Amino acid sequence: MGAVQIVATSVAAAITIVAVALVVRTVRRMLAVVRLGQPDPTRSGDRGLRLRTMLAETLGHTRMLRWTVVGAAHWFVMIAFIALSSLVLEAYFEVVKPGNGLPLIGGWDVYGLVTEWIGVLGFIGILVLMGIRLRNLPSNPNRRSRFTGSTMWQAYYVEYTILAVLLCGFFIRGFKAANDELEWPVWAAPVSHALGSVLPHWNAAVSLIAMLKIVVSMAWVIVIASNVTMGVAWHRFLAFFNIYFKRAPGQKGSGLGALRPMTSEGKPLDFEEADPEKDQFGVATVEQFSWKGMLDFTTCTECGRCQSQCPAWNTGKPLSPKLLILNLRDHAYAKAPYLLAGGDKATEEALAKVDVLALAEKDRPLIGGADELGVIDPDVLWSCTTCGACVEQCPVDIEHVDHIVDMRRYQVLIESNFPTEAGVMLRNLENKGNPWGAAQSTRDDWTKGLGFEVPNVAELSEGDFEYLFWVGCAGAFEDRAKKTTRAVATLLHEAGVKFAILGQGETCTGDPARRIGNEFVFQMLAQQNVETLNEAGVKRIVATCPHCFNTLSNEYGQLGGHYEVIHHTQLLAQLVSSGKLTPVQPLDGSVTYHDPCYLGRHNRVFAPPREVLGAVTGKAKDDGGGLVEMDRFAERSFCCGAGGARMWMEERIGKRINVERVEEALSTGAKTVAVACPFCLTMLGDGVTGKKSAGAAPDDVEVVDVASVLLKAVGK
């Protein structure tokens, strides 16, 4: 070993010891913070399924590859990063002796070939990602950059580190080739041999560059160990765990659908026995999130993909799902020393050792305005439509919606602090059983004048009907939605489907109460409905409202209500496919379809509405007909603005979400905007009416439900 190798080895050893010591300390701190969260026993089962899901989403990149270019580039960079681990290990042998390689497998030609091309493709991939980041700088006048609010220096540092380590690897191999010490033939390492042909013969260069490679790598480890909240780096390790522990690993897409029940100490809260003095009602402080919530905050990579898809952010609201998670993360780690010292139960001696900044952090309210130094501004909390676009797009399975609703629960149930206009809706739910406050005696008035009798479950035996038609509050009381209700009933009657309704026995499913955070009202309504449905022997339900559909199928099971629930577009698609309903009047002009969030993203129902519309369009797109998709559709569909109980809250900040969506629909040139949700029907209908009044939309454009489109096509 020469002088160069002695110095290089000493430097490599010293910086490695420091890096390892620091990263061990940081990982222990990180684990301690995650453990501060509340228990969540639901994350431990289905280990095989969880493992398969984690491998599919990480190695298969099933989330990232939805965005083809960036997804492919990120996959190559990820694989290169994994491969870099072995190449950095190899550098420890090369720094000691230039001709050394990785023991056992280092001399294999296939190892040389694979790592060579991983390096090449990883190099190209990191350049692509750097280019994308530079093209979408937050300093761009366009506010919609998904990197707005991200810690840019950290991202640049990570990217340039990967680039530097890849370059070091090629120069090590190049000098080995120049020194005639490269283990692999030209076919296995063509780039390295080509580089070696232009580099000088210099033995010491291999050890020096290997040392540089180790220094760059260990400096990166030291930097991330010194920045525990550096998610853009830490997600490379934490994403595997966060994805593994996602709440619904077997569910298609994002695992949306049901909200998590309100829990205290990891157990669902029973309101008949709950005590606000002892039990946890929602989330009031950061340590009241579950340990998975703490892991979510820590794992965020600041990529901003959630932010880019958020309807609130895209219309000028203060809510960014990314920034919400980052604020919770920074607060959790800033407050952690106080909590780890014992929190409210800490002794004076223990608190004396806590940093003054951590003591100051403990007094910050979780929800509060700038004057209160709140972690999350109320306007941020109440801007969410719970559309789930953030959860759908997050590559590391952060559960933004659950965290937002948990914070809402405390604000509503304990603080009674929520938008004023929503109070009317909640009182109507409690007193009238519907958010509009309509008289229960008018719930089945929509059946008048249909020309056929709509049977009530109370008048039938259990086997006398195939489906219970769940009308929903909008379908029973809102004039536009009643047209959909009548259309569905007429189509089912025409197709010979045996169905019945609950009539005045039906009450609100409780969706708006649950989404706004009033779990008590939700459970009160849900238990009443479950009792009614079970007494009637209901097994199968068809619903026109995706919110009812989602609640009945995904959430009533938490309260003992297990039913087979189908959306009306699914049933209509089956009836058209089987020939029981035959469209005979082609639709005039083209049609575009708006995917409701709670039908599409939350429950993966994308094809049936399009199958129905496809059967009635009658013309090819080139002839001015057919189904024309908006730019954002299916998983990326843009919200109408009514979800998360926003239907009953005024939209005072920024551009109206429904206007943004209507403009997108009108840009397709379609004469018919088809929907499959009464909330969407109202929101988009109002948006189109406003555009018509302003002369910005043709007079013949209409917003109608898929059922109404089909009813017209079958000539009824």
Secondary structure, DSSP 8 states (H G I E B T S, - for coil): --HHHHHHHHHHHHHHHHHHHHHHHHHHHHHHHHTTSB--GGGSS-HHHHHHHHHHHHTS-TTGGGSHHHHHHHHHHHHHHHHHHHHHHHHHHHHH-TT---TTTTT-HHHHHHHHHHHHHHHHHHHHHHHHHHHT-TTSS-TT-TTTTS-HHHHHHHHHHHHHHHHHHHHHHHHHHHTT--SS-TTT-HHHHHHHTTS---HHHHHHHHHHHHHHHHHHHHHHHT-TT-HHHHHHHHHHHHHHT-S-TTSSTTS-SS----EETTEE--TTT--TTTS--S-SSGGGSBHHHHHHHHH-----HHHHH-HHHHTT-S--HHHHHHHHHHHHHHHHHHHHTTGGG--HHHHHTS-HHHHHHTTS-SB--GGGT-SB-HHHHHT-----HHHHH-TT---HHHHHHHHHHHHHHTS--S-HHHHHHHHHHHHHSSTT---GGGTTGGGTTSSS---BGGGS-GGG-SEEEE-HHHHHH-HHHHHHHHHHHHHHHHTT--EEB-GGG----SHHHHHHT-HHHHHHHHHHHHHHHHHTT--EEEES-HHHHHIIIIIGGGGT---EEEEHHHHHHHHHHTTSS---S--SS-EEE---TTTTTTT---HHHHHHHHHHH-S-GGGT-SB---SS-GGG----S-TTTGGGS---SSS-HHHHHHHHHHTTT-SEEEES-HHHHHHHHHHHHHHHHTT-S-TT-EEEEHHHHHHHHTT-
